[in-house]
Amino acid sequence: MSEIATIGLDIAKNVFQLHAVDRSGKIVLRKALRRSQVQGFFSRLPPCLIGMEACATAHHWARTLMAFGHDVRLIPPAYVKPYLRRQKNDAADAAAICEAVARPSMRFVPVKSPQQQSTLMLHRARDLLIGQRTALINALRGHFAELGIVVAQGARNTRQLIALLHEEANPDFPAAARTALQPLATMLLGIETQIAKLDKAILAAHRSDPVSMRLAAIPGIGPIVASCLAASVPDASLFQGSREFAAYLGLVPRQHSTGGKARLGSISKMGNRHLRKLLVVGAHAALYSMKSGKTRTAMADWARSLLAKKPFKVVAVALANKMARIAWAVMARSTTYEPGSKGVAASAA
């Protein structure tokens, strides 16, 4: 046990696989642990370097093992795969993690606190409910269209369809159709109530986080995007610069370059899909207001000049890239965004 210097730990629901080496890289232990045995084993182990994939429950186990004095590092699963030899199994995964965590150029995922994970749970739950609401709205609109009843698009206009279900005296509406659609309408109203509760909880989390409050000052970033950014990126200083942060979010062109010739395609769409979606949606909203010409800032002038040459959606993605870079500066340098004539970030008081 005292010879162990580095451990690769492949976590799972019930059986965890451990691969340990000494300082020279020699394998000293291969062991399978039941979930109930993990804490007892690592509590008796002298402090060492432990690598794990940044997957489900990884942040919980990282906090647990760090409490025992270990140096725990989370690795993106895509960065572990190149070190996997031939067949895939838990033992091979643990060996690959042990090899990857010792690489000097490896990049790691910062361990999130329970509060940050809870904030992200609010976002994930809200996103799930919004998807279910969209499915119910589409179902109601489709069924009503079969009877020749069509309303304008938009979630708010669905209320008109729900009102028709409560008109018991309407002889033109079949009773069987009313019986079939009333459960869908009830579920839709219940989901909208729950979404409103989650919005209030996200707003409360946003107001209690100073980093999120500073991020909300950036055009296109409101409480929802700001709180998600602050919770998803605990330590922005891990990125070397704003370009690297934008690349992490997948908001930069995908490269397929060779022989000194650069070939750039559409955006890579790598990294955090939910965060990227929020930034692009926020950029669309900001671009609509910038397009009118009422906003006179450097960012708005840049966006309008780009709109004269590029399609609206292309400019929106470019604006999302710029928003991500500004957000990195606000988080990494502890600054606040001030939309002056140059649109720069000024030092926080």
Residue frames relative to the residue before (quaternion, step in Angstrom):
aa qw qx qy qz dx dy dz
M 1.0000 0.0000 0.0000 0.0000 0.00 0.00 0.00
S 0.6774 0.5035 -0.3027 0.4427 3.59 0.96 -0.78
E 0.6212 0.5589 -0.3417 0.4301 3.60 1.22 -0.37
I 0.5468 0.6482 -0.3931 0.3553 3.59 1.20 -0.44
A 0.1000 -0.8012 0.5893 0.0279 3.58 -0.82 1.04
T 0.8022 0.0799 -0.0029 0.5916 3.60 0.99 -0.84
I 0.0902 -0.7929 0.6025 0.0148 3.54 -1.01 0.89
G 0.1758 -0.7260 0.6535 0.1223 3.51 -1.13 0.80
L 0.0748 -0.8209 0.5660 -0.0123 3.56 -0.61 1.17
D 0.1597 -0.7707 0.6133 0.0666 3.54 -0.67 1.17
I 0.1806 -0.8242 0.5308 0.0798 3.57 -0.28 1.27
A 0.0371 -0.7783 0.6267 -0.0098 3.54 -1.23 0.60
K 0.7077 -0.4338 0.3206 0.4563 3.56 -1.26 -0.23
N 0.8369 0.1434 -0.0313 0.5273 3.57 0.86 -0.94
V 0.8018 0.1929 -0.0884 0.5586 3.63 0.85 -0.94
F 0.1526 -0.7844 0.5993 0.0482 3.56 -0.71 1.19
Q 0.2432 -0.7700 0.5748 0.1328 3.58 -1.01 0.85
L 0.1521 -0.8022 0.5765 0.0323 3.57 -0.85 1.03
H 0.0291 -0.7641 0.6443 -0.0086 3.55 -1.08 0.89
A 0.0210 -0.8319 0.5520 -0.0530 3.59 -0.48 1.25
V 0.0802 -0.7748 0.6262 0.0320 3.56 -1.13 0.77
D 0.4653 -0.6506 0.5127 0.3118 3.55 -1.28 0.36
R 0.7622 -0.3919 0.2500 0.4505 3.58 -1.28 -0.11
S 0.6753 0.4746 -0.2942 0.4818 3.60 1.16 -0.48
G 0.5747 -0.6091 0.3719 0.4006 3.58 1.26 -0.09
K 0.4850 0.6647 -0.4348 0.3659 3.59 1.25 0.09
I 0.4685 -0.6788 0.4894 0.2833 3.56 -0.95 0.93
V 0.0871 -0.8153 0.5722 0.0181 3.57 -0.79 1.06
L 0.8180 0.0468 -0.0166 0.5730 3.61 1.16 -0.36
R 0.0120 0.7311 -0.6822 0.0061 3.50 -1.13 0.87
K 0.1397 0.8221 -0.5242 0.1727 3.53 -0.52 1.14
A 0.2676 -0.7216 0.6157 0.1689 3.54 -1.17 0.73
L 0.1175 -0.8012 0.5862 0.0263 3.57 -0.88 1.00
R 0.3994 -0.6605 0.5750 0.2715 3.52 -1.09 0.74
R 0.6701 -0.5169 0.3437 0.4070 3.56 -1.15 0.53
S 0.6820 0.4984 -0.2868 0.4519 3.58 0.97 -0.84
Q 0.6761 0.5084 -0.2899 0.4476 3.62 1.21 -0.38
V 0.5059 0.7030 -0.4098 0.2862 3.59 1.21 -0.44
Q 0.7057 0.4666 -0.2908 0.4470 3.59 0.70 -1.01
G 0.6546 0.5137 -0.3219 0.4516 3.60 0.93 -0.80
F 0.6518 0.5172 -0.3254 0.4492 3.60 0.96 -0.81
F 0.7477 0.4118 -0.2400 0.4624 3.60 0.73 -1.01
S 0.5762 0.5702 -0.3946 0.4327 3.61 1.16 -0.33
R 0.7012 0.4396 -0.2610 0.4970 3.61 1.15 -0.57
L 0.5979 0.5932 -0.3479 0.4118 3.58 1.26 -0.31
P 0.4880 -0.6392 0.4948 0.3294 3.64 -0.94 0.78
P 0.6400 -0.5470 0.3590 0.4029 3.64 -1.07 0.63
C 0.1021 0.7808 -0.6061 0.1121 3.56 -0.92 0.97
L 0.5841 -0.5571 0.4541 0.3772 3.56 -1.36 0.02
I 0.0568 -0.8003 0.5968 -0.0153 3.57 -0.77 1.08
G 0.1307 -0.7896 0.5973 0.0527 3.55 -0.86 1.00
M 0.0122 0.7780 -0.6276 0.0277 3.54 -1.09 0.81
E 0.5055 -0.6091 0.5024 0.3480 3.55 -1.21 0.43
A 0.4366 -0.6862 0.5172 0.2663 3.58 -1.04 0.80
C 0.2979 0.7396 -0.5349 0.2795 3.55 0.23 1.33
A 0.7945 -0.2883 0.2050 0.4936 3.58 -1.25 -0.29
T 0.8421 0.1227 -0.1786 0.4939 3.57 -1.01 1.05
A 0.4223 0.7277 -0.4657 0.2742 3.63 1.20 -0.01
H 0.6622 0.5075 -0.3236 0.4464 3.60 0.92 -0.82
H 0.6189 0.5364 -0.3448 0.4587 3.59 1.06 -0.69
W 0.7015 0.4543 -0.2774 0.4739 3.57 0.84 -0.96
A 0.5998 0.5537 -0.3645 0.4480 3.60 1.08 -0.61
R 0.6638 0.4865 -0.3048 0.4793 3.60 0.93 -0.87
T 0.6421 0.5342 -0.3246 0.4438 3.60 1.01 -0.82
L 0.7169 0.4391 -0.2599 0.4751 3.60 0.86 -0.94
M 0.6005 0.5511 -0.3609 0.4532 3.59 1.10 -0.57
A 0.6044 0.5626 -0.3511 0.4416 3.58 1.13 -0.61
F 0.6648 0.4758 -0.2937 0.4954 3.61 1.22 -0.43
G 0.6260 -0.5800 0.3222 0.4096 3.61 1.27 0.13
H 0.5100 0.6563 -0.4242 0.3595 3.60 1.24 0.09
D 0.4114 -0.6590 0.5716 0.2640 3.54 -1.30 0.48
V 0.0426 -0.8332 0.5501 -0.0377 3.57 -0.14 1.31
R 0.0295 -0.7950 0.6055 -0.0222 3.56 -0.90 0.99
L 0.2604 -0.7659 0.5751 0.1220 3.52 -0.92 1.00
I 0.1716 -0.7975 0.5763 0.0494 3.56 -0.87 1.03
P 0.4912 -0.6266 0.5017 0.3383 3.63 -0.96 0.73
P 0.5491 -0.6518 0.4003 0.3367 3.63 -0.79 0.92
A 0.6249 0.5544 -0.3480 0.4255 3.60 1.04 -0.70
Y 0.6688 0.4954 -0.2999 0.4662 3.60 1.14 -0.57
V 0.6192 0.5328 -0.3445 0.4626 3.59 1.24 -0.28
K 0.5810 0.6509 -0.3644 0.3257 3.57 1.03 -0.81
P 0.6473 0.5259 -0.3588 0.4191 3.71 0.86 -0.71
Y 0.6894 0.4732 -0.2835 0.4695 3.61 1.16 -0.45
L 0.5193 0.6397 -0.4132 0.3878 3.59 1.30 0.02
R 0.2658 -0.7831 0.5467 0.1313 3.58 -0.79 1.03
R 0.8716 -0.1324 0.0619 0.4679 3.54 -0.84 1.08
Q 0.8605 0.0352 -0.0200 0.5079 3.59 -0.65 -1.12
K 0.3219 -0.7443 0.5546 0.1866 3.56 -1.12 0.76
N 0.2478 0.7120 -0.6359 0.1650 3.54 -0.93 1.02
D 0.7250 -0.4498 0.2790 0.4407 3.58 -1.24 0.18
A 0.6529 0.5145 -0.3215 0.4536 3.60 0.97 -0.80
A 0.6610 0.4905 -0.3054 0.4788 3.58 0.99 -0.83
D 0.6216 0.5356 -0.3395 0.4599 3.59 1.05 -0.72
A 0.6597 0.5057 -0.3113 0.4606 3.60 0.92 -0.88
A 0.6451 0.5116 -0.3196 0.4690 3.60 1.03 -0.79
A 0.6477 0.5128 -0.3170 0.4658 3.59 1.01 -0.78
I 0.6382 0.5160 -0.3233 0.4711 3.58 1.02 -0.79
C 0.6450 0.5246 -0.3163 0.4568 3.58 0.99 -0.87
E 0.6610 0.4897 -0.3014 0.4820 3.58 1.04 -0.74
A 0.6890 0.5046 -0.2883 0.4331 3.59 0.91 -0.92
V 0.6666 0.5342 -0.3244 0.4063 3.60 0.92 -0.85
A 0.6785 0.4951 -0.2911 0.4580 3.59 1.18 -0.50
R 0.5032 0.6573 -0.4334 0.3562 3.62 1.24 -0.12
P 0.4610 -0.7112 0.4506 0.2804 3.64 -0.79 0.92
S 0.7142 0.4386 -0.2604 0.4793 3.61 1.13 -0.54
M 0.4323 0.7197 -0.4555 0.2960 3.60 1.25 0.05
R 0.2774 -0.7408 0.5894 0.1637 3.55 -1.13 0.73
F 0.2096 -0.8074 0.5477 0.0650 3.53 -0.96 0.91
V 0.4382 -0.6649 0.5460 0.2604 3.52 -1.33 0.44
P 0.4115 -0.7097 0.4981 0.2809 3.65 -0.71 0.92
V 0.4895 -0.6654 0.4839 0.2888 3.56 -1.06 0.80
K 0.3188 -0.7663 0.5338 0.1618 3.56 -0.79 1.04
S 0.4636 -0.6596 0.5191 0.2837 3.54 -1.19 0.62
P 0.6582 -0.4984 0.3652 0.4301 3.63 -1.19 0.31
Q 0.6387 0.5285 -0.3353 0.4476 3.61 1.03 -0.73
Q 0.6529 0.5010 -0.3132 0.4740 3.58 0.98 -0.80
Q 0.6510 0.4967 -0.3192 0.4770 3.57 0.99 -0.76
S 0.6332 0.5308 -0.3322 0.4550 3.58 1.03 -0.73
T 0.6339 0.5182 -0.3303 0.4697 3.58 1.01 -0.77
L 0.6623 0.4905 -0.3047 0.4774 3.58 0.98 -0.81
M 0.5853 0.5581 -0.3713 0.4563 3.60 1.14 -0.54
L 0.6108 0.5420 -0.3451 0.4626 3.58 1.05 -0.76
H 0.6741 0.4903 -0.2947 0.4673 3.58 0.94 -0.87
R 0.6671 0.4964 -0.3132 0.4589 3.58 0.91 -0.86
A 0.6522 0.5042 -0.3187 0.4678 3.59 0.97 -0.83
R 0.6462 0.5152 -0.3187 0.4641 3.58 0.98 -0.82
D 0.6547 0.5135 -0.3134 0.4577 3.57 0.95 -0.86
L 0.6378 0.5211 -0.3232 0.4659 3.60 1.02 -0.77
L 0.6806 0.4853 -0.2949 0.4630 3.58 0.90 -0.93
I 0.6247 0.5298 -0.3474 0.4565 3.60 1.02 -0.70
G 0.6320 0.5210 -0.3284 0.4705 3.58 1.06 -0.73
Q 0.6601 0.4900 -0.3037 0.4817 3.58 0.99 -0.81
R 0.6269 0.5269 -0.3395 0.4627 3.59 1.04 -0.72
T 0.6438 0.5187 -0.3221 0.4612 3.59 0.97 -0.83
A 0.6473 0.5161 -0.3216 0.4597 3.58 0.99 -0.83
L 0.6640 0.4964 -0.3076 0.4669 3.61 0.95 -0.82
I 0.6381 0.5204 -0.3300 0.4616 3.58 0.98 -0.82
N 0.6638 0.4976 -0.3087 0.4652 3.58 0.92 -0.88
A 0.6385 0.5237 -0.3277 0.4591 3.58 1.03 -0.76
L 0.6629 0.4970 -0.3061 0.4689 3.59 0.92 -0.89
R 0.6700 0.4954 -0.3111 0.4571 3.58 0.84 -0.91
G 0.6595 0.5142 -0.3154 0.4486 3.58 0.97 -0.82
H 0.6765 0.4868 -0.2987 0.4649 3.58 0.93 -0.87
F 0.6587 0.4935 -0.3147 0.4728 3.60 0.97 -0.81
A 0.6199 0.5476 -0.3478 0.4414 3.60 1.05 -0.71
E 0.5935 0.5694 -0.3622 0.4385 3.60 1.12 -0.57
L 0.7099 0.3986 -0.2385 0.5294 3.58 1.23 -0.49
G 0.5865 -0.6169 0.3525 0.3889 3.57 1.28 0.24
I 0.5644 0.5764 -0.3927 0.4416 3.60 1.22 0.31
V 0.0800 0.7966 -0.5859 0.1255 3.58 -0.50 1.25
V 0.1025 -0.7717 0.6256 0.0511 3.55 -1.02 0.89
A 0.6786 -0.4766 0.3573 0.4297 3.57 -1.29 0.20
Q 0.5805 -0.5937 0.4312 0.3530 3.54 -1.19 0.57
G 0.5544 0.5885 -0.4607 0.3661 3.55 -1.22 0.51
A 0.5616 -0.6328 0.4172 0.3319 3.54 -1.04 0.83
R 0.6429 0.5490 -0.3415 0.4106 3.61 0.97 -0.74
N 0.6653 0.5179 -0.3083 0.4406 3.60 1.07 -0.66
T 0.5068 0.6403 -0.4296 0.3856 3.58 1.24 -0.19
R 0.5232 0.6369 -0.4100 0.3906 3.59 1.18 -0.42
Q 0.6119 0.5540 -0.3556 0.4384 3.58 1.07 -0.64
L 0.6517 0.5018 -0.3132 0.4748 3.57 1.03 -0.74
I 0.6448 0.5149 -0.3231 0.4634 3.58 1.00 -0.81
A 0.6235 0.5453 -0.3455 0.4412 3.58 1.05 -0.73
L 0.6204 0.5494 -0.3468 0.4394 3.59 1.06 -0.67
L 0.6222 0.5544 -0.3453 0.4317 3.59 1.09 -0.61
H 0.6999 0.4620 -0.2658 0.4754 3.57 1.15 -0.57
E 0.5501 0.5835 -0.4078 0.4366 3.58 1.26 0.01
E 0.1768 -0.8336 0.5176 0.0768 3.54 0.19 1.30
A 0.6844 0.5106 -0.2936 0.4298 3.59 1.07 -0.63
N 0.5044 0.6517 -0.4298 0.3689 3.60 1.23 0.00
P 0.2566 -0.8111 0.5048 0.1467 3.62 -0.30 1.20
D 0.6261 0.5729 -0.3427 0.4030 3.61 1.17 -0.48
F 0.6590 0.4893 -0.3088 0.4806 3.59 1.22 -0.34
P 0.4147 -0.7361 0.4684 0.2585 3.64 -0.51 1.10
A 0.5311 -0.6447 0.4518 0.3134 3.56 -1.02 0.80
A 0.6318 0.5378 -0.3376 0.4446 3.59 1.03 -0.75
A 0.6408 0.5156 -0.3230 0.4682 3.57 1.04 -0.77
R 0.6295 0.5258 -0.3335 0.4648 3.60 1.03 -0.79
T 0.6524 0.5138 -0.3124 0.4612 3.59 0.97 -0.83
A 0.6775 0.4998 -0.2914 0.4541 3.58 1.01 -0.78
L 0.7644 0.4149 -0.2045 0.4492 3.59 0.93 -0.89
Q 0.5402 0.6412 -0.4112 0.3577 3.61 1.12 -0.40
P 0.6389 0.5039 -0.3587 0.4575 3.68 0.93 -0.66
L 0.6337 0.5241 -0.3364 0.4589 3.60 1.04 -0.72
A 0.6579 0.5054 -0.3090 0.4650 3.56 1.00 -0.84
T 0.6382 0.5245 -0.3256 0.4601 3.58 1.02 -0.79
M 0.6510 0.5059 -0.3079 0.4748 3.58 0.98 -0.85
L 0.6416 0.5340 -0.3244 0.4449 3.58 0.99 -0.81
L 0.6708 0.4877 -0.3012 0.4706 3.58 0.90 -0.88
G 0.6455 0.5188 -0.3218 0.4588 3.58 1.03 -0.76
I 0.6516 0.5069 -0.3142 0.4688 3.58 0.98 -0.82
E 0.6369 0.5233 -0.3375 0.4545 3.60 0.97 -0.76
T 0.6272 0.5261 -0.3318 0.4688 3.59 1.07 -0.70
Q 0.6751 0.4889 -0.2946 0.4675 3.57 0.95 -0.86
I 0.6177 0.5340 -0.3469 0.4615 3.60 1.04 -0.70
A 0.6335 0.5285 -0.3267 0.4611 3.58 1.02 -0.80
K 0.6407 0.5143 -0.3263 0.4674 3.61 1.02 -0.75
L 0.6619 0.4938 -0.3104 0.4707 3.58 0.95 -0.82
D 0.6084 0.5494 -0.3533 0.4508 3.60 1.04 -0.70
K 0.6527 0.5027 -0.3126 0.4728 3.59 1.01 -0.81
A 0.6572 0.5056 -0.3143 0.4623 3.58 0.98 -0.80
I 0.6431 0.5059 -0.3215 0.4766 3.60 1.02 -0.77
L 0.6387 0.5191 -0.3274 0.4642 3.59 1.00 -0.77
A 0.6424 0.5103 -0.3231 0.4717 3.59 1.03 -0.76
A 0.6492 0.5004 -0.3164 0.4775 3.59 0.99 -0.80
H 0.6295 0.5383 -0.3270 0.4550 3.58 1.05 -0.76
R 0.7041 0.4749 -0.2760 0.4501 3.59 0.86 -0.92
S 0.6777 0.4827 -0.2934 0.4708 3.59 1.17 -0.49
D 0.6758 0.4556 -0.2815 0.5064 3.61 1.27 -0.12
P 0.3600 -0.7601 0.4929 0.2231 3.65 -0.45 1.12
V 0.6164 0.5363 -0.3570 0.4527 3.62 1.06 -0.65
S 0.6557 0.5061 -0.3061 0.4694 3.58 0.96 -0.85
M 0.6354 0.5286 -0.3322 0.4544 3.59 1.01 -0.75
R 0.6592 0.4912 -0.3171 0.4729 3.61 0.99 -0.75
L 0.6447 0.5324 -0.3235 0.4430 3.59 1.01 -0.79
A 0.6285 0.5743 -0.3375 0.4015 3.60 1.04 -0.74
A 0.5902 0.5808 -0.3753 0.4166 3.61 1.20 -0.29
I 0.5646 0.5965 -0.3884 0.4178 3.60 1.22 -0.30
P 0.5236 -0.6397 0.4486 0.3396 3.65 -0.86 0.84
G 0.7966 0.2679 -0.2243 0.4933 3.57 -0.91 0.96
I 0.6918 0.4056 -0.2730 0.5314 3.59 1.26 -0.13
G 0.0740 -0.8027 0.5917 -0.0034 3.55 -0.51 1.24
P 0.7909 -0.3119 0.2118 0.4820 3.61 -1.22 -0.26
I 0.6583 0.5160 -0.3266 0.4401 3.61 0.95 -0.82
V 0.6954 0.4515 -0.2799 0.4841 3.60 0.81 -0.97
A 0.6591 0.5284 -0.3163 0.4317 3.59 0.93 -0.88
S 0.6847 0.4746 -0.2992 0.4652 3.60 0.86 -0.90
C 0.6347 0.5156 -0.3308 0.4710 3.59 1.06 -0.69
L 0.6393 0.5217 -0.3194 0.4659 3.60 1.00 -0.79
A 0.6900 0.4934 -0.2875 0.4447 3.56 0.82 -1.01
A 0.6973 0.4601 -0.2734 0.4768 3.60 1.03 -0.77
S 0.6843 0.4989 -0.2891 0.4464 3.60 1.05 -0.71
V 0.7732 0.2576 -0.1352 0.5635 3.60 1.11 -0.64
P 0.1550 -0.8326 0.5247 0.0866 3.61 0.17 1.23
D 0.8030 0.1070 -0.0299 0.5856 3.60 1.04 -0.75
A 0.1940 -0.8199 0.5320 0.0846 3.57 -0.06 1.31
S 0.5709 0.6144 -0.3856 0.3845 3.60 1.16 -0.40
L 0.5135 0.6355 -0.4246 0.3901 3.61 1.24 -0.14
F 0.6383 0.4758 -0.3185 0.5145 3.57 1.24 -0.42
Q 0.5031 -0.6874 0.4400 0.2843 3.56 -0.92 0.90
G 0.8023 -0.1026 0.0832 0.5821 3.57 1.14 -0.51
S 0.7154 -0.4535 0.3162 0.4273 3.53 -1.33 0.06
R 0.6048 0.5558 -0.3635 0.4396 3.60 1.07 -0.62
E 0.6566 0.5092 -0.3097 0.4622 3.55 0.98 -0.85
F 0.6349 0.5228 -0.3279 0.4648 3.59 1.05 -0.72
A 0.6520 0.4985 -0.3118 0.4787 3.59 0.98 -0.82
A 0.6366 0.5138 -0.3245 0.4748 3.58 1.08 -0.71
Y 0.6133 0.5536 -0.3370 0.4515 3.58 1.08 -0.74
L 0.7035 0.4408 -0.2565 0.4950 3.58 1.09 -0.71
G 0.4992 -0.6843 0.4152 0.3319 3.61 1.23 -0.04
L 0.4936 0.6756 -0.4125 0.3601 3.59 1.19 0.50
V 0.5996 0.5230 -0.3715 0.4784 3.59 1.20 0.48
P 0.6265 -0.5563 0.3714 0.4002 3.64 -1.14 0.47
R 0.4497 -0.6549 0.5363 0.2850 3.54 -1.15 0.69
Q 0.2700 -0.7859 0.5414 0.1278 3.56 -0.91 0.96
H 0.0443 0.7365 -0.6750 0.0004 3.52 -1.23 0.67
S 0.2002 0.8229 -0.4903 0.2060 3.52 0.75 1.20
T 0.1008 0.7758 -0.6186 0.0722 3.52 -1.18 0.67
G 0.8249 0.2416 -0.1717 0.4813 3.56 -1.20 0.50
G 0.6755 -0.5089 0.2959 0.4440 3.57 1.11 0.61
K 0.6275 0.5132 -0.3413 0.4758 3.59 1.29 0.03
A 0.2995 -0.7783 0.5304 0.1525 3.56 -0.61 1.16
R 0.0320 -0.7698 0.6375 -0.0027 3.55 -0.92 0.99
L 0.0419 -0.8130 0.5797 -0.0348 3.55 -0.46 1.23
G 0.1647 -0.7955 0.5787 0.0715 3.55 -0.97 0.89
S 0.7665 -0.2713 0.2478 0.5267 3.56 -1.08 -0.74
I 0.7041 -0.4509 0.3089 0.4534 3.60 -1.23 0.18
S 0.5835 -0.6458 0.3819 0.3109 3.55 -1.07 0.77
K 0.2008 -0.8102 0.5196 0.1824 3.62 1.16 -0.63
M 0.3803 0.7022 -0.5054 0.3269 3.57 1.01 0.82
G 0.7139 0.4758 -0.3140 0.4067 3.54 -1.29 0.11
N 0.8085 -0.2770 0.2222 0.4694 3.54 -1.27 -0.59
R 0.3138 -0.7885 0.5019 0.1671 3.58 -0.30 1.28
H 0.6628 0.5163 -0.3145 0.4419 3.59 0.91 -0.88
L 0.6687 0.4933 -0.2999 0.4685 3.57 0.93 -0.89
R 0.6345 0.5209 -0.3283 0.4672 3.58 1.01 -0.78
K 0.6442 0.5225 -0.3223 0.4562 3.58 0.95 -0.83
L 0.6571 0.5117 -0.3165 0.4541 3.59 0.92 -0.87
L 0.6609 0.5068 -0.3115 0.4576 3.59 0.95 -0.83
V 0.6653 0.4921 -0.3111 0.4673 3.60 0.96 -0.81
V 0.6404 0.5060 -0.3276 0.4760 3.60 0.99 -0.78
G 0.6583 0.4987 -0.3086 0.4720 3.58 0.98 -0.82
A 0.6277 0.5306 -0.3350 0.4607 3.58 1.07 -0.70
H 0.6074 0.5433 -0.3532 0.4595 3.59 1.05 -0.71
A 0.6746 0.4955 -0.2983 0.4588 3.58 0.88 -0.95
A 0.6703 0.4903 -0.3034 0.4672 3.60 0.95 -0.86
L 0.6555 0.5337 -0.3195 0.4283 3.57 1.00 -0.79
Y 0.5976 0.5612 -0.3647 0.4416 3.58 1.08 -0.62
S 0.6889 0.4562 -0.2840 0.4864 3.60 0.97 -0.82
M 0.6422 0.5155 -0.3249 0.4651 3.61 1.06 -0.69
K 0.6133 0.5891 -0.3412 0.4005 3.55 1.08 -0.76
S 0.6368 0.5622 -0.3293 0.4122 3.59 1.07 -0.70
G 0.4692 -0.6997 0.4284 0.3268 3.59 1.19 -0.46
K 0.4982 0.6678 -0.4288 0.3492 3.60 1.25 -0.01
T 0.6784 0.4535 -0.2810 0.5051 3.59 1.14 -0.66
R 0.0849 -0.8060 0.5857 0.0058 3.59 -0.70 1.14
T 0.3507 0.6838 -0.5639 0.3024 3.55 0.14 1.33
A 0.6756 -0.4819 0.3561 0.4296 3.56 -1.28 0.24
M 0.6483 0.5168 -0.3238 0.4559 3.59 0.99 -0.79
A 0.6629 0.4999 -0.3067 0.4653 3.59 0.96 -0.85
D 0.6439 0.5101 -0.3247 0.4687 3.59 0.98 -0.81
W 0.6369 0.5235 -0.3208 0.4662 3.57 1.02 -0.82
A 0.6651 0.5060 -0.3052 0.4565 3.58 0.93 -0.88
R 0.6665 0.4969 -0.3112 0.4604 3.60 0.94 -0.81
S 0.6434 0.5076 -0.3324 0.4667 3.58 1.00 -0.72
L 0.6538 0.5014 -0.3081 0.4756 3.58 1.09 -0.67
L 0.6192 0.5529 -0.3394 0.4423 3.58 1.10 -0.69
A 0.6123 0.5619 -0.3500 0.4323 3.57 1.14 -0.54
K 0.7642 0.3540 -0.1842 0.5067 3.60 1.21 -0.44
K 0.7918 0.2901 -0.1180 0.5244 3.59 1.12 -0.68
P 0.6034 -0.5529 0.4208 0.3913 3.62 -1.20 0.41
F 0.6739 -0.5346 0.3373 0.3826 3.55 -1.21 0.61
K 0.7078 0.4709 -0.2832 0.4440 3.61 0.80 -0.97
V 0.6058 0.5396 -0.3544 0.4649 3.59 1.11 -0.62
V 0.6555 0.4963 -0.3032 0.4817 3.57 0.99 -0.85
A 0.6185 0.5515 -0.3475 0.4389 3.60 1.03 -0.73
V 0.6580 0.4854 -0.3112 0.4844 3.60 0.97 -0.80
A 0.6333 0.5171 -0.3304 0.4715 3.59 1.02 -0.75
L 0.6428 0.5064 -0.3169 0.4795 3.57 1.05 -0.76
A 0.6165 0.5360 -0.3427 0.4638 3.60 1.05 -0.72
N 0.6150 0.5371 -0.3332 0.4716 3.57 1.09 -0.74
K 0.6726 0.4883 -0.2965 0.4704 3.57 0.91 -0.91
M 0.6268 0.5333 -0.3312 0.4614 3.59 1.03 -0.78
A 0.6457 0.5207 -0.3188 0.4586 3.58 0.99 -0.83
R 0.6551 0.5110 -0.3151 0.4587 3.59 0.98 -0.81
I 0.6491 0.4956 -0.3192 0.4808 3.58 0.99 -0.80
A 0.6320 0.5366 -0.3301 0.4512 3.57 1.02 -0.83
W 0.6252 0.5274 -0.3455 0.4601 3.59 1.01 -0.73
A 0.6563 0.5112 -0.3165 0.4558 3.60 0.92 -0.87
V 0.6442 0.5224 -0.3202 0.4578 3.58 1.00 -0.84
M 0.7173 0.4451 -0.2589 0.4694 3.59 0.93 -0.89
A 0.7274 0.4586 -0.2585 0.4402 3.59 0.79 -0.99
R 0.7782 0.3396 -0.1730 0.4991 3.59 1.01 -0.75
S 0.3871 -0.7413 0.4655 0.2895 3.59 1.31 0.09
T 0.4005 0.6978 -0.4800 0.3498 3.55 0.89 1.03
T 0.3251 -0.7066 0.5836 0.2336 3.52 -1.34 0.06
Y 0.4588 -0.6971 0.4817 0.2674 3.56 -1.00 0.80
E 0.0453 -0.7753 0.6299 0.0022 3.55 -0.94 0.98
P 0.2829 -0.7972 0.5098 0.1568 3.62 -0.44 1.16
G 0.0872 0.8112 -0.5693 0.1015 3.56 0.44 1.19
S 0.7823 -0.3148 0.2321 0.4847 3.53 -1.24 -0.37
K 0.7398 0.3530 -0.2072 0.5341 3.56 1.20 -0.56
G 0.3886 -0.7595 0.4563 0.2528 3.57 1.26 -0.06
V 0.3868 0.7388 -0.4746 0.2818 3.59 1.02 0.72
A 0.4872 -0.6266 0.5157 0.3227 3.53 -1.34 0.22
A 0.2294 -0.7788 0.5733 0.1103 3.53 -0.83 1.01
S 0.6228 -0.5591 0.3931 0.3809 3.55 -1.20 0.51
A 0.4698 -0.6721 0.4974 0.2833 3.53 -1.02 0.87
A 0.5405 -0.6263 0.4544 0.3304 3.51 -1.13 0.66
